[in-house]
Amino acid sequence: MSQDASSTLRGKCFCGRVQYEVREPLKFVAHDHCSMCRRLHGAAFVTWSGVPETQFRVLTGQDELKSFASSAAATRQFCGHCGTQMFFRSTRWPGEVHFTYVSLEPTPERKPSAHVFFSDRVPWIEIKDSLKKLGGASGTEPLEA
């Protein structure tokens, strides 16, 4: 699917009880290597996308969503039935909701543009792609090549 301001994308958790939609355009698509995301998802990195809150809507399963504060600045939501990690909001990006990119169906053709928190990546995966590598204290500072 192309990056079109009029397109609506839909996503869901593993069991399908929580379903949502986002209206394009997406603000970003990026691989996140931060330690919190890795632990919460049980993965070497997580691919996120985000939109302004006004372009996001939960269609079904609002009562299934469980929320918790993963830090003083961030709240995460997951399906209380199947455990799928789904949404992230932070005071660092006010007015935005971030969602796991692979929860969209079908997964859009837009490719990630960067690796964030790259300084925190696991040492046992070698990443040789040409995407921007960002890290440092903020997770989004340009890193030396």
N, C-alpha and C positions, 0 to 999 in steps of 0.2 A: 504494500500500500504506500502510496506516495505521501510526502509531507504536505498535506493540504489543510488549510485553515478550516474547511468545512467538514472534514472527516471526523467521524466518531469511532473510537476504538473501544472494544469491550474486553473485560478480563474476568477471571474467576479464580477461586481457590481450588485446591485439588478435588474436594468433594462436591464443589459446585454450589454449596449453600450461600456463599458470599459471592455476589456478582457486582461488577461496577462498570462504569463507562467513563471515558475521558474524551474531551474534544481537542483535536489538534489545533494549533501546533504544539508539539512537545517542546519543553524548555531545553532538554538535554537527554542524552542516553550515555551512560558511563559505567565502566566496571569499577566497583568499589572494593578496595583491599583492606579497609579498616578492621581492626581486631573484633569490634563488636559485631559487625555484620557477618564476619567469618564464623564466629561462635554461634550466633543466632540461627544462621542458615546451615551450619555444618558443611561449609564449602570454602574453597580457597579464595573466592571472591564472589560478589553479587553484582548483577547488572541492574541498575536502577534507571528510571526515567521520572520526569516530573512535569507537573502542570500547575498553573494557578488554581487555587481551591475552587474558583468559579467555573472551571472547566472539568470538574470532577463530581461524580455522583455515585453513591452506592445504590444499586438497583434492588438487590435482594440480600437478606441475611444481616442487616444492620444489627439485629439482636444476637447474632452469632459472633460478631467481632468482639475481641477482648483487647484491651489497651493496657500498656504499662509504660512507665517512664524508664527509659534505658539510661538516661542521664538527666541532669538538672535542666537541660535545654531541649531534650528530644523525647517524643512519644512514638511508640511503635504499636501497630495493630496486627493481629493475626486471627485466623479462623479458630474459634473455640472448639469446633468439632474435629477438624482434621489437622490443625496446627500450622497450616500454611502461613508463613510470614508474608505480609502483603503491603502495608502502608507505613510511611514514616513522615513525621512532621517535626520541625525544629524551629526554635526562635532564631536560629541562624538564617533560615530562609522563610521569613514570615509570609503567610498567605499562600504557601505552596503545599502541595501534597506530592510525595514521592511514592512510587509504586514499583514493585518488582516487574521488570520488563517482560520476563518470560511468563507472567501470569496473564498477559494479553493473548487472546486467541482470535484469529491466528496471529502469531508473532509478526509484527511489522518488519518490513524490509530495511528500515533505517538501521544502520550500524552504529555501534558506540563510537564516540569521538575521542575518548580519553580513558586513562586509568587514573583514578583518584586514590589518595592515601597509598600511593605506590611505594612509599618508603616503608610502609607497614606490611608489605606483601610477605607471603610465606616463602622461605628460601628454596623450597624443593620444586617450584614450578619455574621454568625458564620461559620468559615472555619476550618474543622477538618481533612483535608486530610494530607497525609504524605509528600507532596512536600516540597522542601526547601523554607523557608521564608526569603526573602532578603529585606532590607530596608535601613534606615538611610539616611544621606545626599545625597548619590549617588543613592539610590534606589536599590543598588545591594550588599550591605554589609550584611554579615551573621547576623541574629538576634538570640538572646538567645531563647532557647526553652521554 
